[in-house]
Amino acid sequence: MFLDSTQLILQYIQGKFWLITAIVISSVYLCILYKMVIKGFRDKGVYPANGPKFYLAQAYLSFMWPAPLYLVLRITEYI
């Protein structure tokens, strides 16, 4: 069975929507990581006790930023 052009266009738009959504979510995570790095370097100079928490949070975010991208891609398999 062949799809007509309207269905093909709708599938194309839906695919692009999920791709853009995944890119936006991943960009937000990277932005949070960047702001945390800047804030962490400022706080580390003034309050040295914040160092370990900063590095732990930085490691967690740098590991986890692809997670929303993976989640969105897995959700699109079921739609």
C-alpha positions as CSV (number, residue, x, y, z in Angstrom):
1,M,0.0,0.0,0.0
2,F,1.4,3.4,-1.0
3,L,1.0,6.5,1.1
4,D,-0.4,9.6,-0.5
5,S,1.5,12.8,-0.4
6,T,-0.4,14.3,2.5
7,Q,0.6,11.4,4.8
8,L,4.2,11.5,3.6
9,I,4.3,15.3,4.4
10,L,2.8,14.7,7.9
11,Q,5.3,11.9,8.7
12,Y,8.1,14.2,7.5
13,I,6.9,17.1,9.7
14,Q,6.4,14.7,12.7
15,G,9.9,13.4,12.3
16,K,11.4,16.8,12.1
17,F,9.4,17.9,15.2
18,W,10.8,15.1,17.3
19,L,14.4,15.8,16.1
20,I,14.1,19.5,16.9
21,T,12.6,18.6,20.3
22,A,15.5,16.3,21.1
23,I,18.0,18.9,20.0
24,V,16.3,21.6,22.2
25,I,16.3,19.3,25.3
26,S,19.9,18.4,24.8
27,S,20.8,22.1,24.3
28,V,19.1,23.0,27.6
29,Y,21.2,20.3,29.4
30,L,24.4,21.7,27.9
31,C,23.4,25.2,28.8
32,I,22.8,24.1,32.5
33,L,26.2,22.4,32.4
34,Y,27.9,25.6,31.1
35,K,26.2,27.8,33.7
36,M,27.2,25.3,36.4
37,V,30.8,25.4,35.3
38,I,30.9,29.2,35.4
39,K,29.2,29.4,38.7
40,G,31.3,26.6,40.1
41,F,34.6,28.3,39.2
42,R,33.3,31.6,40.8
43,D,32.2,29.8,44.0
44,K,35.3,27.6,44.2
45,G,37.5,30.7,44.6
46,V,35.4,32.2,47.3
47,Y,34.1,29.1,49.0
48,P,36.5,26.2,48.6
49,A,34.1,23.8,50.4
50,N,31.8,23.9,47.3
51,G,34.5,22.2,45.2
52,P,33.5,18.5,45.7
53,K,29.8,19.2,45.2
54,F,30.5,21.2,42.1
55,Y,32.7,18.5,40.5
56,L,30.2,15.8,41.4
57,A,27.3,17.7,39.8
58,Q,29.4,18.6,36.8
59,A,30.3,14.9,36.2
60,Y,26.7,13.9,36.6
61,L,25.4,16.5,34.1
62,S,28.2,15.8,31.6
63,F,27.4,12.1,31.7
64,M,23.6,12.6,31.5
65,W,23.1,15.2,28.8
66,P,22.5,12.6,26.1
67,A,19.8,11.0,28.2
68,P,16.9,13.3,27.1
69,L,17.9,12.8,23.5
70,Y,17.9,9.0,24.0
71,L,14.5,9.2,25.7
72,V,12.9,11.3,23.0
73,L,14.3,8.9,20.3
74,R,12.9,5.9,22.2
75,I,9.5,7.5,22.6
76,T,9.3,8.2,18.9
77,E,9.6,4.5,18.2
78,Y,6.2,4.0,19.8
79,I,4.4,6.9,18.1
